[in-house]
């Protein structure tokens, strides 16, 4: 569950201040940046080019990862249920602040609507399909999404940070939310990659029952691949069976 804990830290940072200020009304959190940046004059004029939808990557990564966690049968039922329930509000958080069906049908919000639909479909009925996805592939998806959620929004924010400082007429430090989002998601990606490596067929961490440990539990090893202990036990049982005959 280290991956989930690290992603939770990243999501806490996403809901925390990226633009800190003593006046609460001037604080900008990561969740608001997708809408906030399009009103910056330099972005609206095209002088600074960015894709505002990239600021929603932490929500996309969290929702998809939650759906994948919910489909892992090696996890306890309470963990799967909690992951599924957390994935739903994370997906819906990508909706614009004031929306209706006509607004969502416009080209401006098309990418967000597609992302929300994908996340919700992965939860239901996707959980029943992704449960057959091997743990290694699930770990690879989580690692890539977490890395993207860490690096890309952080970089996009640095691109518009000078313009935000012009509006505030003074230099602004990076808020703790920016750091938590970056480091939390990077940690989640690193843990998922480490678990992916140790879960490889030639990995060094076999479980007691012949499987290999991952953050989801233990992967089953092919039947033809036996541990030395199992082989020696079978060799000892064979002569005994012959004497009985």
C-alpha positions in Angstrom: 0.0 0.0 0.0 3.0 2.3 -0.2 2.0 3.3 -3.7 -1.5 4.4 -2.5 0.0 6.3 0.5 2.5 8.2 -1.7 -0.3 9.0 -4.2 -2.5 10.2 -1.3 0.3 12.7 -0.4 0.5 13.8 -4.0 -3.3 14.4 -4.1 -3.2 16.3 -0.8 -0.6 18.6 -2.4 -2.9 19.0 -5.4 -5.6 20.3 -3.2 -3.1 22.4 -1.3 -1.7 25.8 -2.2 0.6 26.1 -5.3 0.4 29.9 -5.1 0.7 30.8 -1.4 -0.5 34.1 0.0 -1.3 35.5 3.4 -4.8 36.5 2.1 -6.8 33.4 1.7 -8.6 34.8 -1.3 -5.4 35.0 -3.2 -4.3 31.5 -2.6 -4.4 29.3 -5.7 -4.6 25.5 -5.2 -3.5 22.9 -7.8 -7.1 21.9 -8.5 -8.0 25.4 -9.7 -5.1 25.9 -12.1 -6.8 24.2 -15.0 -9.3 27.1 -15.0 -7.1 29.8 -13.5 -4.4 29.8 -16.2 -6.7 30.4 -19.1 -7.5 33.9 -17.7 -3.9 35.0 -17.6 -3.4 37.6 -20.3 -0.2 36.0 -21.6 -2.0 32.6 -21.9 -5.1 34.1 -23.4 -3.1 36.0 -26.1 -1.0 32.9 -26.9 2.3 34.5 -25.7 2.7 31.6 -23.3 1.6 28.3 -24.8 0.4 25.5 -22.6 -2.3 22.9 -22.4 -4.4 23.7 -19.3 -5.8 20.1 -19.3 -2.4 18.8 -18.2 -3.1 20.3 -14.7 -5.7 17.6 -14.3 -3.2 14.8 -14.6 -3.0 14.2 -10.8 -6.8 13.6 -10.8 -6.6 11.2 -13.8 -3.7 9.3 -12.3 -5.4 9.0 -8.9 -8.7 7.9 -10.4 -7.2 5.3 -12.8 -4.9 4.0 -10.1 -7.8 3.7 -7.7 -9.7 1.6 -10.3 -6.7 -0.6 -10.8 -6.2 -1.1 -7.0 -9.9 -1.9 -6.7 -9.5 -4.7 -9.3 -6.6 -6.4 -7.5 -8.0 -9.6 -5.9 -4.8 -9.9 -3.7 -5.9 -6.8 -1.8 -8.3 -7.0 1.1 -12.0 -6.2 0.3 -12.0 -3.0 2.4 -9.0 -1.8 0.5 -10.6 -2.5 -2.9 -13.8 -0.8 -1.8 -12.1 2.2 -0.5 -10.0 2.5 -3.8 -13.2 2.3 -5.9 -15.0 4.9 -3.8 -12.0 7.3 -3.9 -11.7 6.9 -7.7 -15.2 8.3 -8.4 -14.9 11.8 -6.8 -11.4 12.1 -8.3 -12.8 11.6 -11.8 -15.7 14.0 -11.2 -13.3 16.7 -9.8 -12.2 17.2 -13.4 -15.6 18.9 -14.2 -15.5 22.6 -14.7 -16.7 24.8 -11.7 -20.0 25.8 -13.4 -21.2 23.2 -15.9 -24.2 21.9 -17.7 -24.7 19.5 -20.6 -24.4 22.3 -23.1 -21.1 23.5 -21.6 -19.6 20.0 -21.6 -20.5 19.5 -25.2 -18.2 22.4 -26.3 -14.8 21.8 -27.7 -13.1 23.5 -24.7 -14.1 20.8 -22.3 -14.0 17.8 -24.7 -10.7 16.4 -23.3 -11.9 16.7 -19.7 -15.2 14.9 -20.6 -13.3 12.1 -22.3 -11.0 11.7 -19.3 -13.9 11.6 -16.9 -15.7 9.0 -19.0 -12.6 6.8 -19.2 -12.1 7.0 -15.4 -15.7 6.1 -14.6 -15.8 3.3 -17.1 -12.7 1.8 -15.5 -14.6 1.7 -12.2 -17.8 0.2 -13.5 -17.8 -2.1 -15.4 -14.1 -1.8 -16.0 -13.1 -3.4 -12.6 -14.5 -6.7 -13.8 -12.3 -6.5 -16.9 -9.1 -5.1 -15.4 -9.1 -7.8 -12.7 -7.6 -10.1 -15.4 -4.9 -7.6 -16.1 -1.5 -9.0 -14.8 -0.1 -7.2 -11.8 3.0 -6.3 -13.7 1.0 -4.4 -16.3 -1.1 -2.7 -13.7 2.1 -1.6 -11.9 3.6 -0.3 -15.1 0.4 1.8 -15.8 0.4 3.2 -12.3 4.1 4.1 -12.5 3.8 5.9 -15.8 0.7 7.8 -14.7 2.2 8.8 -11.4 5.4 10.0 -13.1 3.4 12.1 -15.6 1.2 13.5 -12.7 4.4 14.6 -10.9 6.5 16.2 -13.7 4.1 17.6 -16.3 1.8 19.8 -14.1 4.8 21.0 -12.1 6.6 22.0 -15.3 3.5 23.7 -16.8 3.1 25.7 -13.6 6.7 26.9 -13.7 6.0 28.2 -17.3 3.2 30.5 -16.0 4.7 31.3 -12.6 6.4 34.6 -13.9 3.0 35.8 -15.2 1.3 35.0 -11.9 4.0 37.0 -10.1 3.3 39.9 -12.3 -0.3 39.9 -11.2 0.7 39.8 -7.6 3.5 42.4 -8.2 6.0 40.5 -6.1 7.9 37.2 -6.1 6.1 34.2 -4.9 7.6 31.0 -3.3 6.5 27.6 -4.5 3.6 26.5 -2.3 3.9 23.3 -0.3 1.1 21.9 -2.5 3.5 22.0 -5.5 6.2 20.2 -3.7 3.8 17.6 -2.2 2.3 16.8 -5.6 5.7 16.5 -7.2 7.4 14.4 -4.5 4.3 12.3 -3.6 3.7 11.2 -7.2 7.4 10.7 -7.9 7.6 8.5 -4.8 4.5 6.5 -6.0 6.1 6.0 -9.4 9.4 4.9 -7.8 7.7 2.4 -5.5 5.6 1.0 -8.3 8.7 0.6 -10.5 10.6 -1.1 -7.6 7.8 -3.5 -7.0 7.6 -4.2 -10.8 11.3 -5.0 -10.9 11.2 -7.3 -7.9 8.2 -9.0 -9.4 10.1 -10.0 -12.5 10.4 -13.8 -13.2 14.1 -13.7 -12.2 13.5 -11.3 -9.2 15.2 -11.9 -5.9 12.2 -11.9 -3.6 10.2 -15.2 -3.8 7.4 -15.6 -1.3 7.1 -18.6 1.0 4.5 -20.2 -1.2 6.6 -19.8 -4.4 5.1 -16.5 -5.6 6.9 -13.1 -5.9 6.0 -10.1 -3.8 4.5 -6.9 -5.2 2.6 -4.0 -3.6 -0.6 -5.9 -4.5 0.4 -9.1 -2.7 2.1 -12.1 -4.2 2.2 -13.1 -7.8 1.7 -16.7 -8.6 4.6 -18.5 -10.2 4.1 -20.9 -13.1 3.4 -24.4 -12.1 6.4 -25.8 -13.9 8.7 -23.4 -12.0 9.4 -25.0 -8.6 11.5 -24.0 -5.7 14.5 -26.1 -4.7 12.7 -27.0 -1.4 9.7 -28.4 -3.3 12.0 -30.4 -5.7 13.9 -31.9 -2.9 10.7 -32.9 -1.0 9.5 -34.7 -4.2 12.8 -36.5 -4.6 12.6 -37.7 -1.1 9.0 -38.9 -1.4 9.7 -40.9 -4.6 12.1 -43.6 -3.1 9.7 -43.9 -0.1 6.8 -44.5 -2.5 8.9 -47.2 -4.3 9.7 -49.1 -1.1 6.1 -49.2 -0.1 5.2 -50.8 -3.5 
